[in-house]
Amino acid sequence: MLRVVIQPSYGNPAARRHWHDTLDQEVDFKAPHRWELLTSAQRDRLLEAHPGGTARFWGATKVHDKKMEILSSGDVVLFTGQKYVRGVGEMGAIFRNADFADTLWNPDPANGAWRNVYSLASFSPVMIPYEEIWELPGFNHGDNFMGMRVLRGDKAEEILRGLHIETDVEREVKDDLDHGITKTVVRETVVVELEGMHVKSTTYTREAGEVVARRAESMLVREYLATRQDVQWKRLSTPAGLTDIYLSGAQGTELIEAKSDIGVRYVREALAQLLDYIPHAPRPLDRMTALFPEQPEARHIELLHRYGIGCTFRVAPGVFEHMEPAGESREQMRKLWFAT
């Protein structure tokens, strides 16, 4: 089960020094004064995750021993401070070694060494305001995320989806979506306000692949909604995931899935996700639409239309064009949408 760690890391001068020393730059863990302090198992773990001998690191004191024991390689870390998520990382090697930690950071005056050490298999600085998290279901306005917090299950998935953070695990699910609709744990469908998104995109590479904090979709959503003053918009938190846009107005209701690219993979993702949301969407649902930054190929638009789904795309800054499937096609598919 993927976990998400909310890790305070920039709120005071000591934390900012740690950031500068072991997140802004990689550390040579094979330097003799560090290497000799590691056990053979810890050395193997580090070299497996970082064959080059350098890595970024963070740590936690004894206060967080129990939390650290449930974490594993691949879990996502959101590094927070001063009302922003300031970095996104993915855990690499995790181990407990106070002596090694003391070569990276000065011990905490109250709780001693930052002995629960973890390397970052990937890391990228971002600037995501807390307000974006507060608007997600299950999170509270004004929560400043004091203290290390571990999110699991629905909450972990929700924050990754809500902030458009994509991991290797999520990409595997998307591959499944190309061949069918992925089912998730059922929970109640609720309506939530659409949050603002401010950072375009960040990509960072690691030895075993790529992790993306995808902000382009958020910017596309904001730009599109600025053209729809005639409607109210929300987001739906459903058992199939968190939708991008749910519109209601004089012309009825519409469910919209935004994508940052027009490649066939993205078109198929939009199609699969929209179909997966249908059983959980409020009734009546009048139309479904895939939103793109530019016009997809004709055959890909035809694929959407075949399932009664419209296609909206950006043609100029602040200008969008919509291609609706034939009325008969959509009405025929609507019967199948709600057949379940």
Secondary structure, 3 states (H helix, E strand, C coil): CCCEEEEECCCCHHHHHHHHHHCCCCEECCCHHHHCCCCHHHHHHHHHHCCCCEEEEEEECHHHHHHHHCCCCCCEEEEEECCEEEEEEEEEEEEECHHHHHCCCCCECCCECCCEEEEEEEEEEEEEEHHHHHCCCCCCCCCCCCCCEEECHHHHHHHHHHCCEECHHHHHHHHHHHHCCCCCCCCCCEEEECCCCCCCCEEEEECCEEEEECCHHHHHHHHHHCCCCCEEEEEEEECCEECCEEEEECCEEEEEEECCCCCHHHHHHHHHHHHHHHHHCCCCCCEEEEEECCCCCHHHHHHHHHCCEEEEEEEECCEEEEECCCHHHHHHHHHHHCCC
